Amino acid sequence: MLSEPFYDPTRSYEDNFEHGPFGLFADTQRIPDSSEIHHHFLGQPVAAPFGIPAGPLLNGRYVKAALDMGFDLPVYKTVRTRRQACHPWPNVLAVQVDGDLQTGRTLVASQKYSEPLSITNSFGVPSFDPEFWQPDMADAVRHAGPGQVVIGSFQGTKSESGSVAAYIADFVTGARLLKQTGVKIVEVNLSCPNEGTANLLCFDIPRAREIVEAIKGELGAIPLVTKIAYFGDDARLTQFLREVGSVVDGISAINTVSAAVVDERGEQALPGEGRLSSGVCGSAIQWAGLEMVQRMARLRESLGLTFEIVGVGGVGDAAAFDRFRRAGADVVMSATAAMWNPLLAQQIKEWMQGAGA
């Protein structure tokens, strides 16, 4: 049975930002955690290799609630160097998918959320100015307890001139701003549209390599994780890992799987230009996240690389967590299921204790 979600899809992004989180995430007290710290992620001790990826944790209140509920690796929602508005409401809708979601599908959306849970989300990577998010993120970082690490996520923003050099410089500025918050791990979102081409940035491998090298130059010893999409082409994934995986410290996969989303009348469900297709997450994309982890683990070994793997996509229970870990994920994260089940981290920790994991 689904709980009240900590992000309320019936409210606007701004309303959620101002008044959330909701449900059990609201006004939480830190839950005592007796877990012994046997795990590490990028040099940082963690009680459990489980967290929430960039997306639903809108600000410091959400991140602190996630920490209190036992999600030991929460990711502060992706920020930018300057303010960016959110796409119009609605931003989250339920979608019904029979089995695994393959690319090129058209799905029917509604506000009827049920298990197995899959949703579409369309926010446009909104952000407040650094004057807000820097102290807010720093406060969340300080809230982490023993065995917990807050990760800061960001992405670059296209300049008005369209200059590639300015675009890359914006990534460097973003990295510098995150570094100033005290985060111990930084994530850069490469699963977003490339401001230089029509492709996702992670598919533009030379540009992605140039960007992560520039970011690493700014971050110094702070580990860098890159968030990527699903690669259907094994040769292209191999090239990405050879070029980008040799620079970054970790890779998070996957973000979402794109699909056309319509309402019950067959009309575009999300209002506005360019929003017929949107990202789908939840149980329907578990196959893609699991497959990417398996392929990355295999290629990491064959290429002699050392990046750590963050497995994301449709992780809804301890069994899925175990599948991702066995596939090669160093840590596992859940967004959709965690939103509707704030007890998920505790349930996974109980399973780990029982399994001796």
C-alpha positions as CSV (number, residue, x, y, z in Angstrom):
1,M,0.0,0.0,0.0
2,L,1.4,3.4,-1.0
3,S,1.9,6.0,1.7
4,E,1.3,9.7,1.4
5,P,4.2,10.9,-0.9
6,F,6.7,13.4,0.5
7,Y,6.4,15.3,-2.8
8,D,2.7,16.0,-3.5
9,P,2.0,15.7,-7.3
10,T,-1.3,17.6,-6.9
11,R,0.6,20.7,-5.8
12,S,2.9,22.9,-7.9
13,Y,6.6,22.6,-7.7
14,E,6.7,26.0,-6.0
15,D,4.1,24.9,-3.4
16,N,6.1,21.7,-2.7
17,F,9.3,23.7,-2.4
18,E,7.7,26.2,0.1
19,H,5.6,23.9,2.2
20,G,7.0,20.4,1.8
21,P,8.0,17.7,2.5
22,F,4.8,16.0,3.3
23,G,3.7,12.7,4.8
24,L,6.2,10.9,7.1
25,F,8.9,13.2,5.9
26,A,7.2,16.2,7.6
27,D,8.5,17.1,11.0
28,T,10.5,13.9,11.4
29,Q,12.7,13.1,14.3
30,R,16.0,11.3,13.5
31,I,15.4,7.6,13.7
32,P,18.0,5.8,15.9
33,D,20.3,3.7,13.7
34,S,22.2,0.9,15.2
35,S,23.8,-0.1,11.9
36,E,27.6,-0.7,12.1
37,I,29.5,1.1,9.4
38,H,31.0,-1.5,7.1
39,H,30.5,0.3,3.8
40,H,32.2,3.1,1.9
41,F,31.4,5.2,-1.1
42,L,34.2,7.2,-2.7
43,G,36.2,7.2,0.4
44,Q,33.3,8.2,2.7
45,P,32.0,5.8,5.4
46,V,28.3,5.0,4.9
47,A,26.0,3.0,7.2
48,A,24.1,1.6,4.3
49,P,24.9,1.9,0.6
50,F,21.5,3.3,-0.2
51,G,20.0,6.7,-0.8
52,I,17.8,9.0,-2.9
53,P,19.1,10.4,-6.3
54,A,18.8,14.0,-7.5
55,G,15.2,14.9,-8.2
56,P,12.7,14.7,-5.3
57,L,14.8,16.2,-2.6
58,L,14.0,19.8,-3.5
59,N,15.8,21.7,-0.7
60,G,17.5,21.3,2.6
61,R,14.3,20.4,4.5
62,Y,13.8,17.4,2.2
63,V,17.4,16.3,2.5
64,K,17.4,16.6,6.3
65,A,14.2,14.6,6.4
66,A,15.7,11.9,4.2
67,L,18.8,11.7,6.5
68,D,16.5,11.4,9.5
69,M,14.6,8.6,7.9
70,G,17.8,6.6,7.3
71,F,18.6,7.4,3.7
72,D,22.3,7.6,4.1
73,L,23.2,9.0,0.7
74,P,20.7,11.7,-0.2
75,V,21.3,13.9,-3.3
76,Y,20.3,17.6,-3.1
77,K,18.3,18.3,-6.2
78,T,20.3,19.5,-9.2
79,V,21.1,23.3,-9.0
80,R,22.4,25.8,-11.5
81,T,24.6,29.0,-11.3
82,R,21.5,31.1,-11.8
83,R,17.7,30.9,-11.3
84,Q,15.7,28.7,-13.7
85,A,11.9,28.4,-13.7
86,C,10.1,25.1,-13.4
87,H,7.9,23.8,-16.2
88,P,4.2,24.4,-15.7
89,W,2.1,22.1,-13.5
90,P,1.5,19.2,-13.6
91,N,5.1,18.0,-13.2
92,V,4.4,14.4,-12.0
93,L,1.7,12.0,-13.3
94,A,1.1,8.3,-12.9
95,V,1.6,6.1,-16.0
96,Q,0.4,2.6,-16.6
97,V,3.0,0.3,-18.1
98,D,2.5,-3.4,-18.8
99,G,5.9,-5.0,-18.1
100,D,9.1,-3.3,-19.0
101,L,9.1,0.1,-20.7
102,Q,10.9,0.1,-24.0
103,T,11.8,3.3,-25.8
104,G,9.4,4.8,-28.4
105,R,6.2,3.9,-26.4
106,T,3.2,6.1,-25.9
107,L,1.7,5.9,-22.4
108,V,-1.5,7.1,-20.8
109,A,-1.2,9.3,-17.7
110,S,-3.5,9.9,-14.8
111,Q,-3.4,10.9,-11.1
112,K,-4.2,7.4,-10.0
113,Y,-1.0,6.1,-8.3
114,S,-0.9,2.4,-7.7
115,E,1.5,-0.5,-7.5
116,P,3.6,-1.5,-9.5
117,L,4.4,2.3,-9.4
118,S,5.7,4.1,-12.5
119,I,5.5,7.9,-13.0
120,T,6.5,10.5,-15.5
121,N,8.1,13.7,-14.4
122,S,8.8,16.9,-16.2
123,F,10.4,19.8,-14.2
124,G,13.0,21.3,-16.6
125,V,15.7,21.2,-13.9
126,P,14.6,24.4,-12.0
127,S,16.9,26.1,-9.7
128,F,17.0,29.0,-7.3
129,D,19.9,31.4,-7.2
130,P,23.1,30.4,-5.4
131,E,22.4,33.0,-2.8
132,F,19.6,30.6,-1.6
133,W,20.9,27.2,-2.4
134,Q,24.5,27.6,-1.2
135,P,23.7,28.2,2.5
136,D,20.7,25.8,2.3
137,M,22.9,23.0,1.0
138,A,25.6,23.7,3.5
139,D,23.0,23.4,6.3
140,A,21.9,20.0,4.9
141,V,25.5,18.8,4.8
142,R,26.0,19.7,8.4
143,H,22.9,17.7,9.3
144,A,24.4,14.4,8.2
145,G,25.1,11.9,11.0
146,P,27.7,9.2,11.3
147,G,27.7,7.1,8.2
148,Q,25.8,9.6,6.1
149,V,26.9,11.8,3.2
150,V,25.0,14.5,1.4
151,I,25.8,14.7,-2.3
152,G,25.4,18.0,-4.2
153,S,24.1,17.8,-7.8
154,F,24.4,20.5,-10.5
155,Q,24.5,21.1,-14.2
156,G,25.6,23.9,-16.6
157,T,23.3,26.4,-18.3
158,K,23.6,27.7,-21.8
159,S,24.8,31.3,-22.2
160,E,22.8,33.9,-24.1
161,S,25.5,34.0,-26.7
162,G,25.4,30.3,-27.2
163,S,29.2,30.1,-26.7
164,V,30.6,26.7,-26.0
165,A,33.4,28.2,-23.9
166,A,30.9,30.1,-21.8
167,Y,28.8,26.9,-21.3
168,I,31.9,24.9,-20.1
169,A,32.9,27.9,-17.9
170,D,29.4,27.8,-16.3
171,F,30.0,24.1,-15.3
172,V,33.3,25.2,-13.7
173,T,31.5,28.0,-11.8
174,G,28.9,25.6,-10.6
175,A,31.5,23.2,-9.3
176,R,33.2,26.0,-7.4
177,L,29.9,27.1,-5.9
178,L,29.2,23.5,-4.7
179,K,32.7,23.2,-3.4
180,Q,32.1,26.2,-1.1
181,T,29.1,24.4,0.5
182,G,31.3,21.7,2.1
183,V,29.8,18.8,0.2
184,K,32.1,15.8,0.2
185,I,30.8,14.4,-3.2
186,V,29.6,16.3,-6.2
187,E,27.4,15.0,-9.0
188,V,27.2,16.6,-12.5
189,N,24.1,15.9,-14.5
190,L,25.1,14.8,-18.0
191,S,21.7,13.2,-18.7
192,C,20.3,16.6,-19.7
193,P,20.0,18.1,-23.2
194,N,23.4,19.2,-24.6
195,E,23.3,23.0,-25.0
196,G,25.6,22.5,-28.0
197,T,23.7,19.7,-29.8
198,A,20.3,18.1,-29.9
199,N,21.5,15.1,-28.0
200,L,21.7,14.4,-24.3
201,L,25.1,15.6,-23.1
202,C,26.2,12.1,-22.1
203,F,25.8,11.0,-25.7
204,D,28.1,13.8,-26.9
205,I,31.2,12.1,-25.6
206,P,33.9,14.6,-26.7
207,R,32.0,17.5,-25.1
208,A,31.2,15.4,-22.0
209,R,35.0,14.6,-21.6
210,E,35.9,18.2,-21.9
211,I,33.4,19.2,-19.3
212,V,34.3,16.6,-16.7
213,E,38.0,17.4,-17.1
214,A,37.2,21.1,-16.5
215,I,35.1,20.3,-13.4
216,K,37.8,17.9,-12.0
217,G,40.3,20.7,-12.4
218,E,38.1,22.9,-10.1
219,L,37.1,20.3,-7.6
220,G,40.6,18.9,-6.9
221,A,40.3,16.1,-4.4
222,I,36.5,16.2,-4.1
223,P,35.1,13.1,-5.9
224,L,33.0,13.7,-9.0
225,V,30.0,11.5,-10.0
226,T,28.4,11.9,-13.4
227,K,24.7,11.1,-13.9
228,I,23.9,9.5,-17.3
229,A,21.0,8.1,-19.3
230,Y,20.5,4.6,-20.7
231,F,22.9,3.6,-23.5
232,G,21.4,1.2,-26.0
233,D,24.6,0.8,-28.0
234,D,27.3,-1.2,-26.2
235,A,30.1,0.3,-28.4
236,R,29.0,3.8,-27.5
237,L,28.9,2.9,-23.8
238,T,32.4,1.5,-24.1
239,Q,33.6,4.7,-25.6
240,F,31.9,6.8,-23.0
241,L,33.5,4.8,-20.2
242,R,36.9,4.9,-21.8
243,E,36.8,8.7,-22.3
244,V,34.7,9.9,-19.3
245,G,34.8,7.0,-16.9
246,S,38.6,7.4,-16.8
247,V,38.2,10.9,-15.5
248,V,35.3,10.8,-13.1
249,D,35.2,9.0,-9.8
250,G,31.7,7.6,-10.1
251,I,28.9,7.1,-12.6
252,S,25.1,7.1,-11.7
253,A,22.8,5.3,-14.1
254,I,20.1,5.6,-15.1
255,N,18.1,8.8,-15.1
256,T,14.8,8.0,-16.9
257,V,13.5,6.4,-20.1
258,S,11.7,8.8,-22.4
259,A,8.2,8.1,-23.7
260,A,5.3,10.1,-25.2
261,V,2.7,10.7,-22.5
262,V,-1.0,11.4,-23.3
263,D,-4.2,11.7,-21.3
264,E,-7.2,9.4,-21.5
265,R,-8.4,11.4,-24.6
266,G,-5.1,10.8,-26.4
267,E,-4.0,14.5,-26.0
268,Q,-0.7,15.7,-24.7
269,A,-0.8,15.2,-20.9
270,L,1.8,17.8,-19.9
271,P,1.0,21.3,-21.2
272,G,3.6,23.4,-23.1
273,E,5.8,23.1,-26.1
274,G,8.2,20.2,-26.2
275,R,6.5,18.3,-23.4
276,L,4.8,15.5,-25.3
277,S,7.7,13.2,-24.4
278,S,9.0,13.1,-20.9
279,G,11.0,10.9,-18.6
280,V,9.5,7.8,-17.0
281,C,10.8,6.4,-13.8
282,G,9.7,3.7,-11.4
283,S,9.2,0.0,-11.7
284,A,8.8,0.0,-15.5
285,I,12.5,1.0,-16.0
286,Q,14.1,-1.3,-13.5
287,W,15.3,-3.6,-16.3
288,A,17.2,-0.6,-17.9
289,G,18.9,0.5,-14.7
290,L,19.9,-3.1,-13.8
291,E,21.2,-3.8,-17.3
292,M,23.3,-0.6,-17.3
293,V,24.8,-1.6,-13.9
294,Q,25.7,-5.1,-15.2
295,R,27.3,-3.7,-18.4
296,M,29.2,-0.9,-16.6
297,A,30.6,-3.4,-14.1
298,R,31.7,-5.7,-16.9
299,L,33.3,-2.9,-18.9
300,R,34.9,-1.3,-15.9
301,E,36.8,-4.6,-15.3
302,S,37.7,-5.1,-18.9
303,L,38.9,-1.5,-19.4
304,G,40.8,-1.5,-16.1
305,L,38.9,1.4,-14.7
306,T,38.1,2.2,-11.1
307,F,35.0,4.4,-11.1
308,E,32.3,3.4,-8.6
309,I,28.8,2.6,-9.8
310,V,25.5,4.1,-8.5
311,G,22.6,1.9,-9.5
312,V,19.3,3.8,-10.1
313,G,16.0,2.8,-11.7
314,G,12.9,1.2,-10.3
315,V,14.3,0.1,-6.9
316,G,11.2,-0.4,-4.8
317,D,12.2,-3.0,-2.2
318,A,15.0,-5.0,-0.6
319,A,14.9,-7.6,-3.4
320,A,15.6,-5.0,-6.0
321,F,18.3,-3.4,-3.9
322,D,19.9,-6.9,-3.7
323,R,19.7,-7.4,-7.5
324,F,21.4,-4.1,-8.1
325,R,24.2,-4.9,-5.6
326,R,24.7,-8.3,-7.1
327,A,24.9,-6.8,-10.6
328,G,27.8,-4.6,-9.5
329,A,26.4,-1.4,-8.0
330,D,28.6,0.0,-5.3
331,V,25.6,2.0,-4.0
332,V,21.9,1.9,-4.9
333,M,19.4,4.8,-4.9
334,S,15.6,5.0,-5.2
335,A,13.5,8.1,-6.2
336,T,10.0,7.1,-7.1
337,A,9.5,4.3,-4.6
338,A,11.1,6.3,-1.8
339,M,8.7,9.2,-2.5
340,W,5.7,6.9,-1.7
341,N,7.5,4.8,0.9
342,P,9.5,6.9,3.3
343,L,10.3,3.7,5.3
344,L,12.1,2.1,2.4
345,A,15.6,2.8,3.8
346,Q,14.7,1.3,7.2
347,Q,13.2,-1.8,5.4
348,I,16.4,-2.3,3.4
349,K,18.6,-1.9,6.5
350,E,16.5,-4.5,8.3
351,W,16.9,-6.8,5.3
352,M,20.7,-6.2,5.3
353,Q,21.0,-7.1,9.0
354,G,19.0,-10.3,8.4
355,A,21.0,-11.2,5.4
356,G,24.4,-10.2,7.0
357,A,25.0,-7.9,4.0
